[in-house]
Amino acid sequence: MDTERASPRYLDIDVWDPADIAEAMIEGQFTAVAAVRAARPALVAAALAAEERLRNGGRLVYVGAGTSGRLAVQDGAELVPTFSWPPDRLLLLMAGGRDALLRSVEGAEDSVDQAFRLVQQHDIGGNDVVIAVAASGTTPFTLTCLKEAKRRGALTIGVANNADTPILEQADHAIWLDTGAEPIAGSTRMKAGTAQRITLNVFSSLIMIMLGRVYEGLMVDVQAVNQKLVRRSEGILTRLTGCSGAQAREALRRADGSVKLAVLLLHGCDTKEASDVLDRAGGQLRAALAVIGKPGPDPADLSELTDVEAPKL
């Protein structure tokens, strides 16, 4: 496998000048970006398929072991505060469990039994989207989760850094990240890991945009769980509506912290009306604003708004 082989280019890296070592490793990060760019058609196709199931109430399931698992868990965990993704619609399946997030758990990535048990325990099925990440493309825990979830009807997406490997062959959507050999042979926390991180970030962010959790480049579903995010919510409101800081704070209080609801309140809706319009518009703020006659798309009626066409990519 390319991720495991020793590259002749780096055979004497341990005697290089430190500046040259750093340059070689930085260069590897550009290779990671190029690998993701080359995989863009597959990535977009996977996101479009995932968006359809998630719009119908499905769960987003991240699966991985070791470095790949930690990157997957990080991406998934950030969806809740950034986009208010419902925690009950997010599963993070890490080989070795929580302990493996902080340290290596011996034999965890080989645990086929744990993989079967987790998929069955969480009743992964038809509406769910499983994204399985493994640099090797062969990790037994990750592969077993993917295969069992697929057997149960889930949409499966495989991400790997080696071509023609089982995770890519078994997945409904395969995303191959061609990062090649590492400067330190087999250390896939380097450019392979960077490529995985970029892929996961683009994949999840693209889905959240298509699901209406971003408006005018702003995270309008942000959860204000600390003072920084409270200030961000207020700033989003003032930018979108031209209101004062005091008006933004009052609107957020009435909207129980929801930026989308607060925008509609500041446009003259009462709380119930704002909630009803947003629900009928499928959570799409742009569509909801059009319903109340504010700038946005120009559909004939709300029925057209509830099935907003995915952006062309």
N, C-alpha and C positions, 0 to 999 in steps of 0.2 A: 504494500500500500504506500502511496506517495507520502502520506503523513508520517510514516514510520521510517522511511528510508533515509540513510545518511547522504547528504548532497556533497559531491566532490568540491563544490565551491566553498564549503564551510569546514573542510576537514582539519584545517589548522587555525580555526577561529580563536582557539585558546591562546595563541601567541601573537594575535593581531594587536595593533595599537587600540586602546579603548575607544578612541574616537571612531575608528573604522568598524569596530564591533557594533557600536551604537548606530552608525550609519546603515549597516547591513540590516539590523533589526527594524529600524525605521522604514527602510525600503520595503521590508516585508509587509508593513502595514498598508502601503500603497497597493501591494499585490492583493491584499485582502479586499480592499475597496473594488479593485478591478474584477475580482472573482464574483462579487455580489452584483456588480453592474452587468456582467455577462449572464448572470442567472435571472435578470430582471423579468423576462417574459414568463418564466416558470413561477417566480415569486408573485407576480400580479395575477396570474391565473389561479394560484392557490388562494390568494386573498379574496378574489371575486367569488370563488366557490364557498369559502368560509363565511363570507358576509351574508350569503343567502340563508345559511343554516342558523347563524347567530341572530339574524333578524327575526327568526321564528322561535326564539327563546332557547336556543341551544347553549351549551357550555363550551368554553375554551379550555382545552386541556393541554398543559405543557408536560413533556416527558423527557427525562435525560438522566445521565449519570456523570459523576465527576465534574470536570470543568464545564462540559456541555450542559449538564443538569443545573449547575449553579447559574449559568447565563440564562437558561430558560426560566428558572424560578425568579431571577431578578426582573426579567422583562414582564412576566406575568404579574408579579407583586406590584409593579408600578402602575398597572392599569387602573387599580381601584382609586387611589388618590388623584391621579391625573385626569381620568375620564369618568369617574364614578361608575366604573364597571362593577356590576353586582358581585359581591364576594361569593354568593351561592351559585354563580355561573362561571366560576374559575376553579380549576383543579391544577395543583402543582404536584406532579408525581416524580419524586426524586429517589433514585436508588439509594437505599440506606436510610431514608427518612430525614428528619430534621438534623440529626447529628452529622449527616454527610454534607450539610451546607457549610460547616465550619472546619471539618477535618475529613481526611480520607477514611472511609469505612471499608475494611478489608472484605473483599469478595462481593461487595454490594452490586457491582455492575453485572455480575454473573447470576444474580438471583432471579431465575425464571419463575420460581414459585411466588415470590413477592409480587412480581409483575402481574401474573394471572389474578392473584388475590386482590390487588388494588383495582384492576379494571372491573372485576365482578363486584367488589365491595361498593364502588361508586356508581355501579349500574350505567357504565358508559355505553351509549347507544346512538340511535339514528339521528338525533338533532345535534349531537356533539361534534366538535372539531378538535382533532388530536394533532398536535405538532410535536414530532419526535426528532430530537437532535442528537447526533453522535458524529464526531469527527471521523471515526473509523468506518461508520456505516454498518457495523457488525455487532455492536454492544448487545449482549443477550437480554438484559433487562429492558432496554429501550425497544429493541426489535419485537420482543414478546408483547409488550404493551401495545405497540402499533398493530401487530397482527391480530391480537385478540379484540382490540377495539374495532378494527376493520371488519372482523367476522361478525361483530354485533351491530354493524351498520353505520358506525361513525365515519365521518370524512377524515381521511388520514393524510398528513403532510409530512414528508420525510426530508430532513436536512442533513447532509453529510459532505465531507471533504474528500471522499474517494469515490470514483466513478464505479458504476456497475456493482454496487454493494447491496446486500439484502434490504436495508432500510429504504434505499431508493427504489429498488425493484418491487417491493411490497406496497409502497405508499400509493395512494390515489394521485397525489401530486408530489413529484420529486424535485427537490432543489439541490443541485450539485454545485458546491463551492470549490472551484479548482484552485486551491491555494498552494499545492505542491509541497515539496519538502521544507521542513522548518530549519532555521539556522542551528537550532539544537534538536537533533533528530528525535522525533516522537513527542516533542513538547508542544502539544496542540493548544496549550493556553496562549500561544503566540499568535501567528497570523491566522491560523485556522479558527481560533477562538474569536479574534477580531471580526472575521467574516461572519461567523455565527451571530455575534452580537449585533452587527449591522443588519443582518437579515431579519432577525427577530424584531428589532426596533422598527424597521420599515414595514414589515408584515403587520404587526399589531397596530401601529400608528395609521397605516392605510385603512385598515378595517374600521378603526374608530372614526376616521374622517368620513368614510362611506356611511357609517351608521348615524351620522349627524352629531357626533360628540365634539366637533370642532366647527366654529363659525368665524369667518373672516380671519382665519389663522389663529384664533384664540381658543383656549381650552375652556369652553363654556359649561362643561360638566365637572370642572375641578371641585374637589372636596376641600373646603377651607378648614383643614385639621390643625393648622398652626397660624401664627400671626403673619408670616410671610404670605401664606395662601389667602388669608383674609384680605390683606392689602391687594393681592393680585385680583381677587374677585371684585373688589371695589374699583380697581383700575380698569378692569374689563367693562364694567357697567358705565363708568364715566366716558370711556372711549366709544362705546356703542350707542349711548343715548344722549351724551352731552350733559348729563346730570351733575350735580355737585357731589362732593364726598359725603356730605350729610344725607343727601337724598339716596345715594347708593347704599349707605349703611342701613337706612330705614327700609328700603326695598328688600335688601337681603334678609333683614329680620323678619319681615312679613312673608318672605318666600322660604323661610327656614333654611337659608343658605344657598338655595338654588339660583345660579346666575341666570339660567334660561327663564325661569318664572319671574325673576326680578326684572329682567328686560321687558317682559310683557306687562308687568305692573306699572313700570315707568312709562309705558306707552298707553296707559289708561285703562287696562283691564283690572277687574277685581280678582281676588285670589282664586275663586272657583272658576271663573271664566278663563283665566290664564292657564290653569291646570287642565281644564277640559280641552282647550284649543291645542295645547302642546301634546296631550295624549292622542287626540284625533289626527294630529300631524305626524304621528309616529316618533315623537321626540325631536323632530327636525325644527330648529329655531327659525331657519330661513323660511320654511314652509309655514310655520305658525304666524310669522310676521306678515306673510302674504295674505293670510286669512283675515287678519284684522286691518288690512289695508295699508301696511307699512312696506318699505322697500324690500324687495326680494323677488322670487320667481313670479311669473305671471300665468299661473294655471287657470283653467276655467272654473274649477271647483275643488273642494277639499278631497274628493275621492281621487283626483289625480295627484294630490300632494302626498297621500299616504303611501304611494308606491314610487318614490323618487328614483329616477334612473341613476344607476351608478355612473360616476364620471368616466369619460373616455381617457384611457391611459396608453 
